[in-house]
């Protein structure tokens, strides 16, 4: 009898949904209804409604940071790499103070998937597709309202930032369509861009104010006459570029203004 009771109870609990899944389902259903009801008041923009909902919640409840969503971890002298549970974003080195080392932007993989999935559910593909890959301020219009709902205040859109990694994951049609049609159900099925290193060969033109010091040797009969000869230099004999190997030569740039910058080539290394 006891064994039968245990079996029935085990089957019952195995069929029960996780409390977080139940809460997410209810919040999602209510949020959809609220957006549909109020979006006309925000010009039909559902992101404006989502942002307004977030502001209402911030006014109703004390903000509690969710540190496990996006974290900044110090890793000493070595950069971190993606693991089975964690994705890495931007990394920078701090070379001063007591806590020197690399600081790494990180996010749990399952949370990354939840963010991507939520953005897909609320964003038409046409809206994503028409945004260029150099318009990160427009990526933020898509991503920021959603990640704020998960407790992320700021996300990095640098070349190696998590925001950028999220954008190129979203921009992949295979990922978007797979989430939409239900064939992608977890983070391991996503095509997430890997970090790469690029060598960029550049050319830059500057307008500079430069001070040169150099020595010229002049033959003459009188010091004052030699002084005036060099000062007025009617025959252009005493320019610095003809004496850059002279005694005491020095070149000091005291003002530089970039005029033009051009990328000549870029390649992955």
N, C-alpha and C positions, 0 to 999 in steps of 0.2 A: 504493500500500500504506500509506504513511504517513498519507495522508488518511483511509483506512478506519479505521486505528487511532485517530486523533484523534476521528473520529466516534463510534466505539464507546465510547471513554473519556468523551467529552462526555455521551453519553446515560446512561452509568453514573453519573457524578457528579451530573447533573441529577436523577436519581431518588433520590439519597441524601438522607435526612432530616438536618436541622440537628442538630448534636450536643446543643444545648440541648433540642430537641424530644424526642430520644431519651432524654435523662436525665430529662426531666419525665415521659415516659410510664412509665419504669421506677419512678420514685419514687411516682407516683400509684398504679400497680398495687400496689406493696408497701404503701403507706399504707392503701389500701382494705382489704387483707387484714389488716393489723395492727389497724385500727379494728374490723373485724368480729369478730376473734378476742378482743379485749380489752374491748369496750364494756360487756359485762355486768358487768365488775368495777368500772365507773364508772357504775353505775345506768342503763345504756343510753344515756348521753349521749356522742355521738360528739365533741362539742366538748371535753369533759373529756379524752378520749383524745388529741385533737390537741394540747391544751395540755400533756399529760403527755409526748407525743413531743417537743415543742419543748424541754421541760425536760431530757429525756434527752440531746438533741443538744447543748444548752448545756453539759451536764456532760461530754460526750465530746470536744467540740471548742472551741477558743478562739473566742469570739464575734468575728466580723468584720462590722462595720457595712456595710450596703449603701447607700452614700450616695445612689446614683442613684435609689432608690425614692421617697422623700419628702425633698425638700430645702427649705431656707429661704434664699431669695435676696434680697439687698438690691438695690433698683432705683432708688435716688435719690429724687427728688421726685415721681416718677410711679408709679402703680400698674401692675402687669403685667396683661395680658389673656391669655385662652386663645389658643394658637397651634395650628398644624397638628400639633405634636408634644407639646404640654404643656398640662396643665390647672392652673388656679390655685385655691388654697383660701383660707384666711384671710389677711388683710393688715392689718398694724398699722404705725403710724408711730412711729419713735424720734426724738425731737426733742432729744437731748442727746448729748454725747460727740463723738468724731471720726467715727463711722460713722452719721451721721444719714440718715434716709430711710425709705422703705417696705421692710418685710420681708414677703416673700411665700412662703406654703407652696405648693410645686409638686410635680407628679408627672408622669412620662412617660405619655402616653396609652395606649400598648401595655401598660405595667405596670398601669395602672388597669383595663384590660379583663381582664388575667389575674387580678387580685384579685377582680373582680366575678364572673368565670366560675367561679373556684374556690369562692367562697362559695355560688353557686347550686348547684354540683354536690354540696355537702355539706349543704345546708339545705333542708328541705321548705318549700314555699310557705306551708303552714298556719302554720308557726312565724313566718314574716316577717309574714304578714297580720294576726295577732292582736296585734302590738305597735303601740302608739299612736305617733303622730308627735311626741309631747312626752316620750317615755320614752327619752332618749338613752343612759341607763345600760344599757338593754336592747338598744339597737342595738349597743353595745360588746360585749355577750355574743355577738352574731352575728359581728361584724366582727373584733374584736381577735385571737381565736385564729388566724384565717387570715392576717392581715397580719403577725403576728409570725413566721410561718413564712417570710415573704419578707424578713425583716430589719427590719421597721418596728416600733420600740419603742413609739412614741407617735403617735397620730393625733388630730387636733383635731375635737371635736364642737361647736364654737361654731356660731352661726347661719350663718357662711360658711366653716366648716372643711371639709377634705377628707373627714373621717369622715361629716359630715352630707351632703355631696354624694354619697358612696358609698351612704348609706342610701336616699336618695330615688331614686337610680338603681336600686337593688335592689327598692325598693317598687313600681316601675312594672311592672305585669303583662306589658306588651309586652316589656320587656327580659328578665324572668325566663323567660317562655315561649319567647322566641326563642332564648335560650341553651340551654334544655333540649331543644328540638326541632331544634337545629342550624341554624336559619335566620339566626341572628346569629352571625357568626364573627369580627368585628373591632370595634374601638372606634367606628368611624365609623357603624356601624349601630345603636349604642345611642342612646336618648333620654336625654341627660345634662342635668340641670337647669341653666339659665343663672343667673348671679348677678343679683339684682335689688336695687333700693333701695326701702325702705318708709318712709312717714311715719306715725308712731304718735303719736296725740294722747292724752295721759294726764292723770289727776287723782290727786293724792296728798295724803293727810291726815297731818299730823305733830303730835305733842305736843311743844311747844317750851317751853324756859325762856328768857325774854327779859328783858334789862335795858334800860329806857328812861331817857333823860335829857332833861329839858325844863324850861322856865321858865314859872312862873305869876306873875301880877301881882296882889297882894292889897293892899287899902286897909285900914288899921287905925291904932290909936293906940300900940301897944306891940309891940316885936319878938318878945318871948317869947309873947305871946298869939297873934300871927299865926303863929308857928312851930307852936304846938299846934293852931291852927285847921286849918292845912294838913295836919299830920301825921295827925290823927284824921278829918278830912274827913267829918264826919257827914252832909253834904248831897250827897256825891259830885260835888263841883264841880271836883276837881283831878286827874281821871284823864288819862292820857297822850293818849288818843284825842281829847280836846277841845283839846289843845295841841300837835298834831303839826307845827304851823307856827311854833312859838315859837322864841325864840333858844336856840341850843345843843342843839336837838333831836337825839337820837341813839338808834338802835335796834341792840342787839347780841344775837344769838342765841348763847348759850354752851352749849346742849344741845338736841339735836333727836332725837326718836324717832319713826320712821315708824309710823303706825297702820294705814293702809289705802292700797292702791295699785290703781288701776283703769284699764284701757284703754278709752277712750271710742270710738275709731275707729282703723282702720288702712287705708292705701291705698298702692298702688304708685305711685311717682313716677319 
